[in-house]
Amino acid sequence: MNGLLAPRCHDRRERGSSLLVVMFVVAGLTLVGLALLASSTLGLKSTGANRDDAELLYIAQSGLERMIGDVTCSLAGQPNLDRIFDNYVMLHLTHGRSRGPDGVAGTADDSGRDYVDVPHGRGSYTIDILTFPPTIDQARQMEFVDMNIQSTATIAGRKKTLSSVVRLKLIPSRVFDNAYFMNNFGWMSGWSCGSLYVHGNLRANGDLRLYNSCVRGRGTPYFEKVIGNDLINRIHDGGLIAGRRILGATAVQNDFALAANQHEFQEIIPMPNLSDLSLYVRVAREWNGGTEGPDGIWGTPDDTGGSTLRVWDQGLGRYRTYRGCIGCNVGPDGIWNTADDFYGRDGLPNTDDDESPFMVLDGRIQPIIIDGPIVIGSPGPDGIWNTDDEWDASGLRPMTGAVVILGSISGQGSIYTSGNIYLPNGLSYVAPPRPHLPGAGPPPGAGYPNSTSTQLASMATDDIEGWRALDSSTPPAGTYRVRDADLVGLFARENIILGRFTGGSAWGVVDNWLADPDNESEEDLGVDDLPNTGDTNEGNNVWDVRVYGADGQNQCGSGLIPAGYSVGDVIPGSGEDIDGDARYDDTIRRGSLTAQGIPSSGSSSFAFPENINDRLDYSGGNPNGDPPLDTDGDGLIWRGSPLWTDGATNHTWAQVAPDPPAIDSLHAVLYTNHAIAGVQRRGPSGFLEFYGAFVARVEATVGSATTVFSHDPRLLGGAKDFGIYLPREKAIEIRSWQEITPD
């Protein structure tokens, strides 16, 4: 470049004609030089601009990615699903340059902390955030927040802005798209041909192991989305699905035998976290337009609406009606953990809704009737879910909730509990779907038998849609019943226990399966959360988790610590905290038990909570040592609420749990992030059917020929058009990514 300036520095001592010639030459060269200089200068500017553009884009992208990373990480660290939107609504108050009261970005009233003029390379970036919907209440109802994150990069006064819309949402968990789902390894071992049928998908996040098993079945297809009754964009036909490998599938039959229906190394589907039930308490209370009433306090006598659970009381000769959350009401005084809490929402003692966090739901004489989600349990003396006061000293046994349920049930709804769910002798719908599964018609969806069958269901999209649309009014009236048929979920924070766990036959087999190294449930499984894979940190006798630190440490820079947690506490769901309760879990075990289901020695994951009658007695501050309350006034204390329909209040487990239970069908969507364990035998029909979905971290169940797992296709898309409210999982969706200020 410097060479182009030389003619302008020509030796001025030259004279005469030669000078004239030289002047013309110089003039010509000067014009050429100036032209070249102008061109070079423009090229230099262009090169510099291109460099700036590239770096501006890089800086803006870095800011956007950092913010999205923080949003993702802080979302994962919030155990209370009912509060996950709070930090993002109102412009994510702890991050970025948030618009102040004037609603205009870049003015003096903007707030922000971390991400304003952050140095990066030769420039800096600033984050600006907008959110929709604008209020926390709307976000909770809609179950999502859209964050429009704008990252503006600056270099020497030049700017470039990238924008991304990120949706943070709660979605019904996808584990319920399967007939059988294990978070660990899936086991179907030793089944001879004709002894095991599966109508739906067999899926596991680990291996799916089918050694020496002649499993017959057809999967439930996956769809990109479900809107109303429309199943949109069929992804594949389902079948055998594993996060790792499918092993030993040499003898499977029907559609399961097709290579196209065997899917290995698939996406890991997260298990819903039920450690904090606040979300489900709110949804239950707001069901049917429920409100907290004029006093503005939930769980007091003036509450309105809410979900309902009706249970027959033989002594009263009528149904007792419970609403919303059973065991977590605050009573007339509006204060948690006081003597009037057990009165229920009517605020009166010895009335129909006197409640307990440990409920016996006996539908043998009259069916249980449910409408919407019900929570049974309490958050313990501190009033905060998922804290230490909810477990006994061993850490294995939940102390503030449990459900015993048997007989028949009617309606659409779900039961959540903070403890175990016990099924001593099956559970059946009063009005199950009719037909039982989709048929090939006509009309579409009809044509399948009305009860358990080994006949393969039709999984054609039109037939599934047609079946889901059938109801009692479909011509000829009274023939069909699907949309209006019973549909119930049983969702346990801890375990689901089938049969006589206190000492029935074949329970030694259950114990052996729970203790099997390939079925290990202790939270020392390493990075992949699977046993016997030999990965990093597995079996090192260290619980590898993260803890809440000071501002910006171990929590994505957000500095936010949920209520009930402090610096140094474990972040729920981090590392090897598989169930998300921020407590180390040892191996799930039955242990030694009395006939009443109380530990006789050592610890037990299945034992009934101690000192429970109508509710825990917290008055002495020690839920394990104080005597139980006799709140029903009958002078009898059984370790559970007195709602056996035979009028008795003192039962051993052997009196209500046959050995072994012989049932035709267990009608319910079953979920736990711990174990489903127990012994069940086929009933008089010759079948033992699990109808709905069977979902757990591990399972140790003993069945008999002929066992059938039937997926209820109403669960596709999260069953949003039905009265069941499924457990939610957290999800993040990048909806757009674009440059909005091209320079």
Order of alpha helices (4+ residues) and beta strands (2+ residues): alpha-alpha-beta-beta-beta-alpha-beta-beta-beta-beta-beta-beta-beta-beta-beta-beta-beta-beta-beta-beta-alpha-beta-beta-beta-beta-beta-beta-beta-alpha-beta-beta-alpha-beta-beta-alpha-beta-beta-beta-beta-beta-beta-beta-beta
